[in-house]
């Protein structure tokens, strides 16, 4: 392994960004499902909520906002790279 060098593929570098974003969105969707299931059980079934419920909701909202910001930045970078002439 020490003597091996990393070479680019024949067509150039491989863009793994779309697959990375797909994995991130899938993970976000799963985490949102679990958070809402937890909040539902705590509020409806148990009829008790604590400070940790507020923190978990705040964390999922901030994570969702982070993902939306990432998507907006990606869309903006695509729009700026196009030549409209």
C-alpha positions as CSV (number, residue, x, y, z in Angstrom):
1,X,0.0,0.0,0.0
2,X,2.9,2.4,0.7
3,X,4.1,2.3,-2.9
4,X,0.7,2.8,-4.5
5,X,-0.3,6.2,-6.0
6,X,-3.8,7.4,-6.4
7,X,-4.7,8.2,-10.0
8,X,-7.8,9.9,-11.3
9,X,-10.2,7.8,-13.4
10,X,-10.0,8.1,-17.2
11,X,-12.8,10.7,-17.5
12,X,-11.5,12.8,-14.6
13,X,-12.6,13.0,-11.0
14,X,-15.8,11.3,-9.9
15,X,-18.4,13.6,-8.5
16,X,-19.9,11.9,-5.5
17,X,-21.8,14.9,-4.4
18,X,-25.3,13.8,-5.5
19,X,-25.0,10.4,-3.8
20,X,-23.7,12.1,-0.7
21,X,-26.7,14.5,-0.6
22,X,-29.1,11.6,-1.2
23,X,-27.6,9.8,1.8
24,X,-27.9,12.9,3.9
25,X,-31.5,13.5,2.9
26,X,-32.4,9.9,3.7
27,X,-30.8,10.1,7.1
28,X,-32.6,13.4,7.8
29,X,-35.9,11.8,6.8
30,X,-35.4,8.8,9.1
31,X,-34.4,11.1,12.0
32,X,-37.5,13.3,11.4
33,X,-39.7,10.2,11.6
34,X,-38.1,9.1,14.8
35,X,-38.3,12.5,16.4
36,X,-42.0,12.9,15.5
37,X,-42.7,9.4,16.8
38,X,-41.0,10.2,20.1
39,X,-42.8,13.5,20.4
40,X,-46.1,11.8,19.6
41,X,-45.6,9.2,22.2
42,X,-44.5,11.7,24.9
43,X,-47.3,14.1,24.3
44,X,-50.3,11.9,23.3
45,X,-49.6,8.5,24.9
46,X,-47.7,9.4,28.0
47,X,-49.1,12.9,28.3
48,X,-45.9,14.2,29.6
49,X,-43.1,16.3,28.1
50,X,-39.9,17.7,29.5
51,X,-37.1,20.0,28.6
52,X,-35.4,17.3,26.5
53,X,-38.4,17.3,24.1
54,X,-37.9,21.0,23.4
55,X,-34.2,20.4,22.7
56,X,-34.7,17.5,20.4
57,X,-37.3,19.5,18.4
58,X,-34.9,22.5,18.2
59,X,-32.1,20.2,17.0
60,X,-34.2,18.6,14.3
61,X,-35.4,22.1,13.1
62,X,-31.8,23.4,13.0
63,X,-30.6,20.3,11.2
64,X,-33.4,20.8,8.6
65,X,-32.5,24.4,8.2
66,X,-28.9,23.4,7.6
67,X,-29.9,21.0,4.9
68,X,-32.1,23.7,3.2
69,X,-29.2,26.1,3.3
70,X,-26.9,23.5,1.7
71,X,-29.5,22.9,-1.1
72,X,-29.9,26.7,-1.6
73,X,-26.1,27.1,-1.9
74,X,-25.9,24.2,-4.4
75,X,-28.7,25.7,-6.5
76,X,-27.1,29.2,-6.3
77,X,-23.7,27.8,-7.4
78,X,-25.4,26.0,-10.4
79,X,-27.1,29.2,-11.5
80,X,-23.9,31.3,-11.2
81,X,-21.9,28.8,-13.3
82,X,-24.3,29.0,-16.3
83,X,-23.6,31.4,-19.1
84,X,-26.7,33.1,-20.1
85,X,-25.3,34.7,-23.2
